[in-house]
Amino acid sequence: MRGIRREADHHFWAGPAGLRGRQVLREGAVVGYYYVDGGAVGPAAWSNAAEAGAVMALAARDLDRAGARVRFVVPGINQAALRVACASGLRLVAVNHFLTTAPFGHLERYLPSGPLLY
């Protein structure tokens, strides 16, 4: 999603952190990924805003099949994720802030694992 491979990050999430990860494909091309743990989704990312709904829906489906409550942590800059969440009837239960003096990564295409770890 960043244009570079991040094996160390994925090794951490799938290994020591013990999260279940999935790639999201459209017509054979990777358009996103997500990790789930308990009722939480994240980290998750997609290649462009049009893929947000697919990535979030598949992650929610995995959690629903496991009987878990669904929780997304959505940075305020991620308008696509906010639209998907609101359209899906999810509710806002907490607010946190990530302040920066300059653009940081591609947070408009990313869901963190939680407020403390991006």
Biopython code that builds the backbone (N, CA, C, O; Angstrom):
import numpy as np
from Bio.PDB.StructureBuilder import StructureBuilder

atoms = [
    (1, "MET", "N", (0.824, -1.188, 0.000)),
    (1, "MET", "CA", (0.000, 0.000, 0.000)),
    (1, "MET", "C", (0.870, 1.254, 0.000)),
    (1, "MET", "O", (0.436, 2.317, -0.445)),
    (2, "ARG", "N", (2.095, 1.129, 0.499)),
    (2, "ARG", "CA", (3.018, 2.260, 0.527)),
    (2, "ARG", "C", (3.965, 2.247, -0.662)),
    (2, "ARG", "O", (4.763, 3.169, -0.828)),
    (3, "GLY", "N", (3.884, 1.228, -1.477)),
    (3, "GLY", "CA", (4.776, 1.129, -2.616)),
    (3, "GLY", "C", (6.095, 0.443, -2.303)),
    (3, "GLY", "O", (6.961, 0.326, -3.170)),
    (4, "ILE", "N", (6.248, -0.012, -1.067)),
    (4, "ILE", "CA", (7.437, -0.773, -0.671)),
    (4, "ILE", "C", (6.983, -1.959, 0.162)),
    (4, "ILE", "O", (5.921, -1.921, 0.783)),
    (5, "ARG", "N", (7.778, -2.996, 0.172)),
    (5, "ARG", "CA", (7.429, -4.184, 0.946)),
    (5, "ARG", "C", (7.722, -3.930, 2.416)),
    (5, "ARG", "O", (8.694, -3.248, 2.744)),
    (6, "ARG", "N", (6.903, -4.464, 3.295)),
    (6, "ARG", "CA", (7.066, -4.262, 4.734)),
    (6, "ARG", "C", (7.018, -5.604, 5.458)),
    (6, "ARG", "O", (6.194, -5.805, 6.350)),
    (7, "GLU", "N", (7.909, -6.526, 5.068)),
    (7, "GLU", "CA", (7.912, -7.859, 5.668)),
    (7, "GLU", "C", (8.062, -7.812, 7.181)),
    (7, "GLU", "O", (7.414, -8.584, 7.889)),
    (8, "ALA", "N", (8.910, -6.915, 7.690)),
    (8, "ALA", "CA", (9.126, -6.842, 9.144)),
    (8, "ALA", "C", (7.830, -6.497, 9.865)),
    (8, "ALA", "O", (7.533, -7.073, 10.912)),
    (9, "ASP", "N", (7.060, -5.570, 9.321)),
    (9, "ASP", "CA", (5.794, -5.209, 9.954)),
    (9, "ASP", "C", (4.816, -6.374, 9.930)),
    (9, "ASP", "O", (4.199, -6.694, 10.946)),
    (10, "HIS", "N", (4.676, -7.011, 8.766)),
    (10, "HIS", "CA", (3.730, -8.121, 8.652)),
    (10, "HIS", "C", (4.186, -9.306, 9.501)),
    (10, "HIS", "O", (3.356, -10.018, 10.067)),
    (11, "HIS", "N", (5.477, -9.517, 9.592)),
    (11, "HIS", "CA", (5.988, -10.573, 10.472)),
    (11, "HIS", "C", (5.587, -10.297, 11.913)),
    (11, "HIS", "O", (5.179, -11.211, 12.630)),
    (12, "PHE", "N", (5.698, -9.047, 12.343)),
    (12, "PHE", "CA", (5.312, -8.684, 13.710)),
    (12, "PHE", "C", (3.839, -8.947, 13.950)),
    (12, "PHE", "O", (3.475, -9.584, 14.939)),
    (13, "TRP", "N", (2.978, -8.460, 13.050)),
    (13, "TRP", "CA", (1.536, -8.591, 13.272)),
    (13, "TRP", "C", (1.091, -10.047, 13.256)),
    (13, "TRP", "O", (0.274, -10.456, 14.082)),
    (14, "ALA", "N", (1.618, -10.823, 12.330)),
    (14, "ALA", "CA", (1.195, -12.230, 12.215)),
    (14, "ALA", "C", (1.945, -13.142, 13.172)),
    (14, "ALA", "O", (1.454, -14.225, 13.492)),
    (15, "GLY", "N", (3.120, -12.736, 13.636)),
    (15, "GLY", "CA", (3.936, -13.569, 14.521)),
    (15, "GLY", "C", (3.725, -13.237, 15.981)),
    (15, "GLY", "O", (2.775, -13.722, 16.596)),
    (16, "PRO", "N", (4.609, -12.405, 16.557)),
    (16, "PRO", "CA", (4.526, -12.093, 17.985)),
    (16, "PRO", "C", (3.181, -11.515, 18.423)),
    (16, "PRO", "O", (2.700, -11.835, 19.510)),
    (17, "ALA", "N", (2.575, -10.684, 17.605)),
    (17, "ALA", "CA", (1.296, -10.091, 17.981)),
    (17, "ALA", "C", (0.155, -11.100, 17.866)),
    (17, "ALA", "O", (-0.873, -10.951, 18.526)),
    (18, "GLY", "N", (0.331, -12.127, 17.030)),
    (18, "GLY", "CA", (-0.659, -13.199, 16.913)),
    (18, "GLY", "C", (-1.944, -12.832, 16.202)),
    (18, "GLY", "O", (-2.972, -13.470, 16.430)),
    (19, "LEU", "N", (-1.917, -11.825, 15.349)),
    (19, "LEU", "CA", (-3.128, -11.433, 14.627)),
    (19, "LEU", "C", (-3.312, -12.276, 13.376)),
    (19, "LEU", "O", (-2.343, -12.780, 12.806)),
    (20, "ARG", "N", (-4.565, -12.426, 12.952)),
    (20, "ARG", "CA", (-4.859, -13.114, 11.698)),
    (20, "ARG", "C", (-4.923, -12.084, 10.587)),
    (20, "ARG", "O", (-5.701, -11.133, 10.661)),
    (21, "GLY", "N", (-4.114, -12.267, 9.563)),
    (21, "GLY", "CA", (-4.070, -11.316, 8.468)),
    (21, "GLY", "C", (-4.639, -11.889, 7.189)),
    (21, "GLY", "O", (-4.608, -13.097, 6.954)),
    (22, "ARG", "N", (-5.159, -10.993, 6.366)),
    (22, "ARG", "CA", (-5.704, -11.382, 5.065)),
    (22, "ARG", "C", (-5.325, -10.325, 4.035)),
    (22, "ARG", "O", (-5.280, -9.133, 4.337)),
    (23, "GLN", "N", (-5.055, -10.783, 2.812)),
    (23, "GLN", "CA", (-4.922, -9.875, 1.680)),
    (23, "GLN", "C", (-6.278, -9.771, 1.008)),
    (23, "GLN", "O", (-7.046, -10.733, 1.000)),
    (24, "VAL", "N", (-6.573, -8.622, 0.450)),
    (24, "VAL", "CA", (-7.807, -8.424, -0.300)),
    (24, "VAL", "C", (-7.416, -8.263, -1.759)),
    (24, "VAL", "O", (-6.626, -7.389, -2.114)),
    (25, "LEU", "N", (-7.981, -9.118, -2.595)),
    (25, "LEU", "CA", (-7.668, -9.123, -4.024)),
    (25, "LEU", "C", (-8.868, -8.670, -4.837)),
    (25, "LEU", "O", (-10.016, -8.954, -4.496)),
    (26, "ARG", "N", (-8.580, -7.963, -5.913)),
    (26, "ARG", "CA", (-9.602, -7.642, -6.912)),
    (26, "ARG", "C", (-8.990, -7.978, -8.264)),
    (26, "ARG", "O", (-7.976, -7.404, -8.662)),
    (27, "GLU", "N", (-9.621, -8.917, -8.962)),
    (27, "GLU", "CA", (-9.132, -9.379, -10.264)),
    (27, "GLU", "C", (-7.667, -9.799, -10.198)),
    (27, "GLU", "O", (-6.891, -9.509, -11.108)),
    (28, "GLY", "N", (-7.293, -10.481, -9.121)),
    (28, "GLY", "CA", (-5.954, -11.030, -8.966)),
    (28, "GLY", "C", (-4.903, -10.071, -8.454)),
    (28, "GLY", "O", (-3.766, -10.477, -8.215)),
    (29, "ALA", "N", (-5.255, -8.803, -8.278)),
    (29, "ALA", "CA", (-4.295, -7.809, -7.778)),
    (29, "ALA", "C", (-4.605, -7.478, -6.319)),
    (29, "ALA", "O", (-5.768, -7.362, -5.934)),
    (30, "VAL", "N", (-3.560, -7.327, -5.516)),
    (30, "VAL", "CA", (-3.744, -6.950, -4.120)),
    (30, "VAL", "C", (-4.187, -5.497, -4.055)),
    (30, "VAL", "O", (-3.507, -4.607, -4.567)),
    (31, "VAL", "N", (-5.350, -5.261, -3.412)),
    (31, "VAL", "CA", (-5.858, -3.894, -3.261)),
    (31, "VAL", "C", (-5.921, -3.475, -1.794)),
    (31, "VAL", "O", (-6.252, -2.330, -1.483)),
    (32, "GLY", "N", (-5.605, -4.404, -0.898)),
    (32, "GLY", "CA", (-5.630, -4.064, 0.515)),
    (32, "GLY", "C", (-5.272, -5.258, 1.368)),
    (32, "GLY", "O", (-5.041, -6.363, 0.876)),
    (33, "TYR", "N", (-5.232, -5.000, 2.663)),
    (33, "TYR", "CA", (-5.014, -6.061, 3.639)),
    (33, "TYR", "C", (-5.633, -5.642, 4.960)),
    (33, "TYR", "O", (-5.920, -4.465, 5.175)),
    (34, "TYR", "N", (-5.836, -6.602, 5.837)),
    (34, "TYR", "CA", (-6.298, -6.301, 7.187)),
    (34, "TYR", "C", (-5.866, -7.408, 8.123)),
    (34, "TYR", "O", (-5.613, -8.541, 7.714)),
    (35, "TYR", "N", (-5.791, -7.047, 9.380)),
    (35, "TYR", "CA", (-5.538, -7.996, 10.463)),
    (35, "TYR", "C", (-6.694, -7.885, 11.433)),
    (35, "TYR", "O", (-7.247, -6.802, 11.624)),
    (36, "VAL", "N", (-7.065, -9.002, 12.049)),
    (36, "VAL", "CA", (-8.111, -9.001, 13.062)),
    (36, "VAL", "C", (-7.615, -9.735, 14.304)),
    (36, "VAL", "O", (-6.813, -10.666, 14.229)),
    (37, "ASP", "N", (-8.117, -9.287, 15.435)),
    (37, "ASP", "CA", (-7.788, -9.893, 16.712)),
    (37, "ASP", "C", (-8.944, -9.635, 17.650)),
    (37, "ASP", "O", (-9.250, -8.482, 17.954)),
    (38, "GLY", "N", (-9.591, -10.686, 18.114)),
    (38, "GLY", "CA", (-10.764, -10.473, 18.953)),
    (38, "GLY", "C", (-11.805, -9.713, 18.153)),
    (38, "GLY", "O", (-12.225, -10.171, 17.091)),
    (39, "GLY", "N", (-12.228, -8.561, 18.647)),
    (39, "GLY", "CA", (-13.192, -7.741, 17.933)),
    (39, "GLY", "C", (-12.569, -6.552, 17.239)),
    (39, "GLY", "O", (-13.286, -5.702, 16.712)),
    (40, "ALA", "N", (-11.247, -6.472, 17.227)),
    (40, "ALA", "CA", (-10.587, -5.307, 16.645)),
    (40, "ALA", "C", (-10.055, -5.593, 15.252)),
    (40, "ALA", "O", (-9.553, -6.681, 14.967)),
    (41, "VAL", "N", (-10.176, -4.595, 14.396)),
    (41, "VAL", "CA", (-9.602, -4.643, 13.058)),
    (41, "VAL", "C", (-8.429, -3.674, 13.035)),
    (41, "VAL", "O", (-8.563, -2.522, 13.446)),
    (42, "GLY", "N", (-7.302, -4.130, 12.565)),
    (42, "GLY", "CA", (-6.180, -3.222, 12.392)),
    (42, "GLY", "C", (-4.874, -3.872, 12.768)),
    (42, "GLY", "O", (-4.808, -4.676, 13.698)),
    (43, "PRO", "N", (-3.859, -3.527, 12.056)),
    (43, "PRO", "CA", (-3.874, -2.522, 11.010)),
    (43, "PRO", "C", (-4.575, -3.029, 9.751)),
    (43, "PRO", "O", (-4.707, -4.231, 9.522)),
    (44, "ALA", "N", (-5.010, -2.078, 8.960)),
    (44, "ALA", "CA", (-5.634, -2.369, 7.671)),
    (44, "ALA", "C", (-5.278, -1.233, 6.727)),
    (44, "ALA", "O", (-5.061, -0.101, 7.159)),
    (45, "ALA", "N", (-5.218, -1.537, 5.448)),
    (45, "ALA", "CA", (-4.900, -0.508, 4.454)),
    (45, "ALA", "C", (-5.468, -0.920, 3.108)),
    (45, "ALA", "O", (-5.762, -2.091, 2.866)),
    (46, "TRP", "N", (-5.613, 0.068, 2.242)),
    (46, "TRP", "CA", (-6.091, -0.184, 0.881)),
    (46, "TRP", "C", (-5.378, 0.734, -0.076)),
    (46, "TRP", "O", (-4.820, 1.759, 0.316)),
    (47, "SER", "N", (-5.403, 0.349, -1.350)),
    (47, "SER", "CA", (-4.646, 1.069, -2.378)),
    (47, "SER", "C", (-5.275, 2.391, -2.768)),
    (47, "SER", "O", (-4.566, 3.326, -3.141)),
    (48, "ASN", "N", (-6.597, 2.486, -2.689)),
    (48, "ASN", "CA", (-7.286, 3.741, -3.003)),
    (48, "ASN", "C", (-8.637, 3.746, -2.298)),
    (48, "ASN", "O", (-9.119, 2.702, -1.860)),
    (49, "ALA", "N", (-9.241, 4.918, -2.192)),
    (49, "ALA", "CA", (-10.477, 5.086, -1.424)),
    (49, "ALA", "C", (-11.602, 4.155, -1.879)),
    (49, "ALA", "O", (-12.434, 3.749, -1.068)),
    (50, "ALA", "N", (-11.632, 3.820, -3.147)),
    (50, "ALA", "CA", (-12.696, 2.956, -3.667)),
    (50, "ALA", "C", (-12.656, 1.557, -3.055)),
    (50, "ALA", "O", (-13.663, 0.851, -3.088)),
    (51, "GLU", "N", (-11.529, 1.145, -2.504)),
    (51, "GLU", "CA", (-11.393, -0.197, -1.928)),
    (51, "GLU", "C", (-11.695, -0.234, -0.430)),
    (51, "GLU", "O", (-11.729, -1.317, 0.155)),
    (52, "ALA", "N", (-11.913, 0.914, 0.201)),
    (52, "ALA", "CA", (-12.155, 0.964, 1.644)),
    (52, "ALA", "C", (-13.326, 0.072, 2.055)),
    (52, "ALA", "O", (-13.223, -0.691, 3.016)),
    (53, "GLY", "N", (-14.419, 0.167, 1.340)),
    (53, "GLY", "CA", (-15.607, -0.615, 1.689)),
    (53, "GLY", "C", (-15.362, -2.107, 1.642)),
    (53, "GLY", "O", (-15.806, -2.838, 2.527)),
    (54, "ALA", "N", (-14.657, -2.573, 0.612)),
    (54, "ALA", "CA", (-14.386, -4.006, 0.485)),
    (54, "ALA", "C", (-13.502, -4.498, 1.624)),
    (54, "ALA", "O", (-13.783, -5.534, 2.226)),
    (55, "VAL", "N", (-12.434, -3.760, 1.923)),
    (55, "VAL", "CA", (-11.517, -4.183, 2.979)),
    (55, "VAL", "C", (-12.239, -4.203, 4.327)),
    (55, "VAL", "O", (-12.131, -5.172, 5.078)),
    (56, "MET", "N", (-12.968, -3.142, 4.627)),
    (56, "MET", "CA", (-13.659, -3.069, 5.912)),
    (56, "MET", "C", (-14.770, -4.109, 6.010)),
    (56, "MET", "O", (-14.964, -4.696, 7.074)),
    (57, "ALA", "N", (-15.500, -4.350, 4.926)),
    (57, "ALA", "CA", (-16.583, -5.344, 4.946)),
    (57, "ALA", "C", (-16.040, -6.749, 5.157)),
    (57, "ALA", "O", (-16.608, -7.526, 5.925)),
    (58, "LEU", "N", (-14.946, -7.081, 4.483)),
    (58, "LEU", "CA", (-14.363, -8.413, 4.657)),
    (58, "LEU", "C", (-13.830, -8.607, 6.068)),
    (58, "LEU", "O", (-13.981, -9.685, 6.644)),
    (59, "ALA", "N", (-13.208, -7.576, 6.631)),
    (59, "ALA", "CA", (-12.713, -7.671, 8.010)),
    (59, "ALA", "C", (-13.876, -7.844, 8.982)),
    (59, "ALA", "O", (-13.815, -8.675, 9.888)),
    (60, "ALA", "N", (-14.928, -7.062, 8.794)),
    (60, "ALA", "CA", (-16.102, -7.181, 9.663)),
    (60, "ALA", "C", (-16.746, -8.559, 9.527)),
    (60, "ALA", "O", (-17.199, -9.133, 10.517)),
    (61, "ARG", "N", (-16.787, -9.085, 8.316)),
    (61, "ARG", "CA", (-17.351, -10.424, 8.105)),
    (61, "ARG", "C", (-16.562, -11.479, 8.856)),
    (61, "ARG", "O", (-17.146, -12.376, 9.463)),
    (62, "ASP", "N", (-15.223, -11.381, 8.820)),
    (62, "ASP", "CA", (-14.402, -12.342, 9.568)),
    (62, "ASP", "C", (-14.713, -12.293, 11.056)),
    (62, "ASP", "O", (-14.825, -13.334, 11.703)),
    (63, "LEU", "N", (-14.851, -11.098, 11.600)),
    (63, "LEU", "CA", (-15.151, -10.968, 13.022)),
    (63, "LEU", "C", (-16.556, -11.459, 13.337)),
    (63, "LEU", "O", (-16.773, -12.110, 14.359)),
    (64, "ASP", "N", (-17.512, -11.151, 12.466)),
    (64, "ASP", "CA", (-18.881, -11.585, 12.682)),
    (64, "ASP", "C", (-18.972, -13.101, 12.690)),
    (64, "ASP", "O", (-19.683, -13.674, 13.516)),
    (65, "ARG", "N", (-18.266, -13.752, 11.786)),
    (65, "ARG", "CA", (-18.264, -15.222, 11.744)),
    (65, "ARG", "C", (-17.688, -15.815, 13.022)),
    (65, "ARG", "O", (-18.060, -16.916, 13.426)),
    (66, "ALA", "N", (-16.776, -15.079, 13.657)),
    (66, "ALA", "CA", (-16.171, -15.541, 14.904)),
    (66, "ALA", "C", (-17.030, -15.145, 16.116)),
    (66, "ALA", "O", (-16.687, -15.467, 17.253)),
    (67, "GLY", "N", (-18.137, -14.451, 15.868)),
    (67, "GLY", "CA", (-19.018, -14.037, 16.952)),
    (67, "GLY", "C", (-18.478, -12.864, 17.753)),
    (67, "GLY", "O", (-18.896, -12.642, 18.890)),
    (68, "ALA", "N", (-17.556, -12.117, 17.173)),
    (68, "ALA", "CA", (-16.937, -11.003, 17.890)),
    (68, "ALA", "C", (-17.592, -9.676, 17.523)),
    (68, "ALA", "O", (-18.131, -9.515, 16.428)),
    (69, "ARG", "N", (-17.537, -8.735, 18.453)),
    (69, "ARG", "CA", (-17.978, -7.376, 18.195)),
    (69, "ARG", "C", (-16.930, -6.713, 17.289)),
    (69, "ARG", "O", (-15.739, -7.003, 17.410)),
    (70, "VAL", "N", (-17.358, -5.844, 16.403)),
    (70, "VAL", "CA", (-16.458, -5.217, 15.442)),
    (70, "VAL", "C", (-16.036, -3.841, 15.948)),
    (70, "VAL", "O", (-16.870, -3.039, 16.368)),
    (71, "ARG", "N", (-14.717, -3.576, 15.900)),
    (71, "ARG", "CA", (-14.197, -2.266, 16.293)),
    (71, "ARG", "C", (-13.141, -1.828, 15.291)),
    (71, "ARG", "O", (-12.186, -2.554, 15.018)),
    (72, "PHE", "N", (-13.326, -0.625, 14.747)),
    (72, "PHE", "CA", (-12.355, -0.009, 13.855)),
    (72, "PHE", "C", (-11.809, 1.240, 14.548)),
    (72, "PHE", "O", (-12.560, 1.958, 15.208)),
    (73, "VAL", "N", (-10.526, 1.500, 14.406)),
    (73, "VAL", "CA", (-9.924, 2.769, 14.818)),
    (73, "VAL", "C", (-9.672, 3.541, 13.534)),
    (73, "VAL", "O", (-8.873, 3.118, 12.698)),
    (74, "VAL", "N", (-10.350, 4.670, 13.375)),
    (74, "VAL", "CA", (-10.306, 5.405, 12.113)),
    (74, "VAL", "C", (-9.698, 6.787, 12.333)),
    (74, "VAL", "O", (-10.264, 7.601, 13.063)),
    (75, "PRO", "N", (-8.557, 7.060, 11.712)),
    (75, "PRO", "CA", (-8.016, 8.421, 11.779)),
    (75, "PRO", "C", (-8.976, 9.395, 11.098)),
    (75, "PRO", "O", (-9.569, 9.066, 10.071)),
    (76, "GLY", "N", (-9.128, 10.577, 11.659)),
    (76, "GLY", "CA", (-10.058, 11.562, 11.109)),
    (76, "GLY", "C", (-9.798, 11.936, 9.667)),
    (76, "GLY", "O", (-10.719, 12.334, 8.954)),
    (77, "ILE", "N", (-8.557, 11.814, 9.228)),
    (77, "ILE", "CA", (-8.217, 12.139, 7.844)),
    (77, "ILE", "C", (-8.729, 11.078, 6.866)),
    (77, "ILE", "O", (-8.782, 11.327, 5.662)),
    (78, "ASN", "N", (-9.102, 9.910, 7.366)),
    (78, "ASN", "CA", (-9.525, 8.806, 6.513)),
    (78, "ASN", "C", (-11.021, 8.923, 6.215)),
    (78, "ASN", "O", (-11.843, 8.225, 6.809)),
    (79, "GLN", "N", (-11.353, 9.810, 5.290)),
    (79, "GLN", "CA", (-12.745, 10.088, 4.958)),
    (79, "GLN", "C", (-13.469, 8.873, 4.371)),
    (79, "GLN", "O", (-14.655, 8.680, 4.639)),
    (80, "ALA", "N", (-12.782, 8.060, 3.584)),
    (80, "ALA", "CA", (-13.424, 6.873, 3.003)),
    (80, "ALA", "C", (-13.870, 5.919, 4.108)),
    (80, "ALA", "O", (-14.986, 5.402, 4.060)),
    (81, "ALA", "N", (-13.022, 5.681, 5.093)),
    (81, "ALA", "CA", (-13.375, 4.780, 6.196)),
    (81, "ALA", "C", (-14.505, 5.360, 7.031)),
    (81, "ALA", "O", (-15.387, 4.623, 7.471)),
    (82, "LEU", "N", (-14.492, 6.667, 7.255)),
    (82, "LEU", "CA", (-15.576, 7.297, 8.013)),
    (82, "LEU", "C", (-16.907, 7.154, 7.277)),
    (82, "LEU", "O", (-17.933, 6.875, 7.898)),
    (83, "ARG", "N", (-16.893, 7.345, 5.950)),
    (83, "ARG", "CA", (-18.126, 7.185, 5.165)),
    (83, "ARG", "C", (-18.643, 5.754, 5.244)),
    (83, "ARG", "O", (-19.839, 5.537, 5.438)),
    (84, "VAL", "N", (-17.743, 4.768, 5.093)),
    (84, "VAL", "CA", (-18.145, 3.360, 5.165)),
    (84, "VAL", "C", (-18.716, 3.052, 6.548)),
    (84, "VAL", "O", (-19.756, 2.403, 6.658)),
    (85, "ALA", "N", (-18.053, 3.506, 7.587)),
    (85, "ALA", "CA", (-18.513, 3.235, 8.956)),
    (85, "ALA", "C", (-19.895, 3.834, 9.200)),
    (85, "ALA", "O", (-20.774, 3.159, 9.737)),
    (86, "CYS", "N", (-20.096, 5.086, 8.815)),
    (86, "CYS", "CA", (-21.393, 5.734, 9.024)),
    (86, "CYS", "C", (-22.487, 5.065, 8.201)),
    (86, "CYS", "O", (-23.592, 4.847, 8.699)),
    (87, "ALA", "N", (-22.189, 4.740, 6.954)),
    (87, "ALA", "CA", (-23.179, 4.086, 6.093)),
    (87, "ALA", "C", (-23.538, 2.690, 6.596)),
    (87, "ALA", "O", (-24.625, 2.186, 6.314)),
    (88, "SER", "N", (-22.632, 2.071, 7.335)),
    (88, "SER", "CA", (-22.861, 0.727, 7.867)),
    (88, "SER", "C", (-23.579, 0.739, 9.209)),
    (88, "SER", "O", (-23.903, -0.317, 9.752)),
    (89, "GLY", "N", (-23.828, 1.923, 9.742)),
    (89, "GLY", "CA", (-24.532, 2.024, 11.018)),
    (89, "GLY", "C", (-23.640, 1.877, 12.237)),
    (89, "GLY", "O", (-24.137, 1.721, 13.352)),
    (90, "LEU", "N", (-22.318, 1.926, 12.038)),
    (90, "LEU", "CA", (-21.421, 1.860, 13.190)),
    (90, "LEU", "C", (-21.522, 3.163, 13.968)),
    (90, "LEU", "O", (-21.889, 4.197, 13.411)),
    (91, "ARG", "N", (-21.200, 3.113, 15.246)),
    (91, "ARG", "CA", (-21.315, 4.323, 16.057)),
    (91, "ARG", "C", (-19.955, 4.734, 16.603)),
    (91, "ARG", "O", (-19.073, 3.902, 16.815)),
    (92, "LEU", "N", (-19.807, 6.027, 16.823)),
    (92, "LEU", "CA", (-18.597, 6.587, 17.388)),
    (92, "LEU", "C", (-18.634, 6.377, 18.896)),
    (92, "LEU", "O", (-19.588, 6.780, 19.562)),
    (93, "VAL", "N", (-17.596, 5.745, 19.430)),
    (93, "VAL", "CA", (-17.581, 5.490, 20.873)),
    (93, "VAL", "C", (-16.402, 6.147, 21.582)),
    (93, "VAL", "O", (-16.388, 6.212, 22.811)),
    (94, "ALA", "N", (-15.425, 6.629, 20.843)),
    (94, "ALA", "CA", (-14.269, 7.282, 21.459)),
    (94, "ALA", "C", (-13.591, 8.163, 20.430)),
    (94, "ALA", "O", (-13.743, 7.967, 19.224)),
    (95, "VAL", "N", (-12.851, 9.125, 20.917)),
    (95, "VAL", "CA", (-12.117, 10.030, 20.054)),
    (95, "VAL", "C", (-10.692, 10.143, 20.581)),
    (95, "VAL", "O", (-10.471, 10.241, 21.788)),
    (96, "ASN", "N", (-9.734, 10.130, 19.669)),
    (96, "ASN", "CA", (-8.359, 10.436, 20.037)),
    (96, "ASN", "C", (-7.777, 11.301, 18.927)),
    (96, "ASN", "O", (-8.373, 11.437, 17.859)),
    (97, "HIS", "N", (-6.634, 11.874, 19.179)),
    (97, "HIS", "CA", (-6.031, 12.793, 18.212)),
    (97, "HIS", "C", (-4.627, 12.343, 17.861)),
    (97, "HIS", "O", (-3.871, 11.882, 18.716)),
    (98, "PHE", "N", (-4.299, 12.483, 16.606)),
    (98, "PHE", "CA", (-2.945, 12.251, 16.113)),
    (98, "PHE", "C", (-2.526, 13.550, 15.453)),
    (98, "PHE", "O", (-2.954, 13.854, 14.340)),
    (99, "LEU", "N", (-1.698, 14.308, 16.130)),
    (99, "LEU", "CA", (-1.317, 15.620, 15.640)),
    (99, "LEU", "C", (0.046, 15.561, 14.970)),
    (99, "LEU", "O", (0.960, 14.889, 15.449)),
    (100, "THR", "N", (0.170, 16.266, 13.865)),
    (100, "THR", "CA", (1.427, 16.328, 13.146)),
    (100, "THR", "C", (1.544, 17.696, 12.481)),
    (100, "THR", "O", (0.535, 18.304, 12.126)),
    (101, "THR", "N", (2.760, 18.174, 12.313)),
    (101, "THR", "CA", (2.965, 19.466, 11.676)),
    (101, "THR", "C", (3.167, 19.335, 10.168)),
    (101, "THR", "O", (3.242, 20.337, 9.456)),
    (102, "ALA", "N", (3.253, 18.109, 9.693)),
    (102, "ALA", "CA", (3.434, 17.865, 8.262)),
    (102, "ALA", "C", (2.693, 16.584, 7.890)),
    (102, "ALA", "O", (2.431, 15.754, 8.761)),
    (103, "PRO", "N", (2.353, 16.411, 6.630)),
    (103, "PRO", "CA", (1.700, 15.157, 6.221)),
    (103, "PRO", "C", (2.519, 13.950, 6.666)),
    (103, "PRO", "O", (3.749, 13.981, 6.673)),
    (104, "PHE", "N", (1.811, 12.890, 7.036)),
    (104, "PHE", "CA", (2.451, 11.702, 7.569)),
    (104, "PHE", "C", (1.893, 10.478, 6.864)),
    (104, "PHE", "O", (0.734, 10.123, 7.076)),
    (105, "GLY", "N", (2.685, 9.830, 6.037)),
    (105, "GLY", "CA", (2.259, 8.594, 5.381)),
    (105, "GLY", "C", (1.008, 8.783, 4.545)),
    (105, "GLY", "O", (0.799, 9.833, 3.938)),
    (106, "HIS", "N", (0.185, 7.755, 4.523)),
    (106, "HIS", "CA", (-1.077, 7.772, 3.782)),
    (106, "HIS", "C", (-2.203, 7.385, 4.718)),
    (106, "HIS", "O", (-2.884, 6.384, 4.492)),
    (107, "LEU", "N", (-2.405, 8.163, 5.760)),
    (107, "LEU", "CA", (-3.428, 7.832, 6.752)),
    (107, "LEU", "C", (-4.834, 7.843, 6.171)),
    (107, "LEU", "O", (-5.759, 7.310, 6.784)),
    (108, "GLU", "N", (-5.008, 8.440, 5.002)),
    (108, "GLU", "CA", (-6.321, 8.414, 4.360)),
    (108, "GLU", "C", (-6.634, 7.033, 3.775)),
    (108, "GLU", "O", (-7.750, 6.796, 3.313)),
    (109, "ARG", "N", (-5.654, 6.121, 3.790)),
    (109, "ARG", "CA", (-5.857, 4.759, 3.282)),
    (109, "ARG", "C", (-5.487, 3.719, 4.333)),
    (109, "ARG", "O", (-5.177, 2.579, 3.987)),
    (110, "TYR", "N", (-5.514, 4.089, 5.595)),
    (110, "TYR", "CA", (-4.972, 3.226, 6.636)),
    (110, "TYR", "C", (-5.845, 3.250, 7.878)),
    (110, "TYR", "O", (-6.387, 4.290, 8.253)),
    (111, "LEU", "N", (-5.977, 2.085, 8.516)),
    (111, "LEU", "CA", (-6.595, 1.968, 9.834)),
    (111, "LEU", "C", (-5.541, 1.395, 10.766)),
    (111, "LEU", "O", (-5.026, 0.308, 10.503)),
    (112, "PRO", "N", (-5.204, 2.082, 11.837)),
    (112, "PRO", "CA", (-4.197, 1.565, 12.760)),
    (112, "PRO", "C", (-4.744, 0.433, 13.614)),
    (112, "PRO", "O", (-5.946, 0.169, 13.623)),
    (113, "SER", "N", (-3.857, -0.225, 14.323)),
    (113, "SER", "CA", (-4.287, -1.288, 15.236)),
    (113, "SER", "C", (-4.884, -0.713, 16.495)),
    (113, "SER", "O", (-5.591, -1.419, 17.214)),
    (114, "GLY", "N", (-4.629, 0.513, 16.778)),
    (114, "GLY", "CA", (-5.161, 1.176, 17.963)),
    (114, "GLY", "C", (-4.568, 2.564, 18.068)),
    (114, "GLY", "O", (-3.694, 2.930, 17.282)),
    (115, "PRO", "N", (-5.028, 3.327, 19.018)),
    (115, "PRO", "CA", (-4.578, 4.709, 19.099)),
    (115, "PRO", "C", (-3.116, 4.867, 19.479)),
    (115, "PRO", "O", (-2.537, 5.927, 19.241)),
    (116, "LEU", "N", (-2.503, 3.851, 20.061)),
    (116, "LEU", "CA", (-1.130, 3.991, 20.516)),
    (116, "LEU", "C", (-0.087, 3.468, 19.546)),
    (116, "LEU", "O", (1.100, 3.750, 19.712)),
    (117, "LEU", "N", (-0.500, 2.714, 18.540)),
    (117, "LEU", "CA", (0.452, 2.105, 17.628)),
    (117, "LEU", "C", (-0.011, 2.248, 16.194)),
    (117, "LEU", "O", (-0.976, 1.601, 15.786)),
    (118, "TYR", "N", (0.652, 3.073, 15.437)),
    (118, "TYR", "CA", (0.356, 3.245, 14.021)),
    (118, "TYR", "C", (1.299, 2.382, 13.229)),
    (118, "TYR", "O", (1.235, 2.365, 12.000)),
]
sb = StructureBuilder()
sb.init_structure("model")
sb.init_model(0)
sb.init_chain("A")
sb.init_seg("    ")
for serial, (resi, resn, name, xyz) in enumerate(atoms, 1):
    if name == "N":
        sb.init_residue(resn, " ", resi, " ")
    sb.init_atom(name, np.array(xyz, "f"), 0.0, 1.0, " ", f" {name:<3s}", serial, name[0])
structure = sb.get_structure()
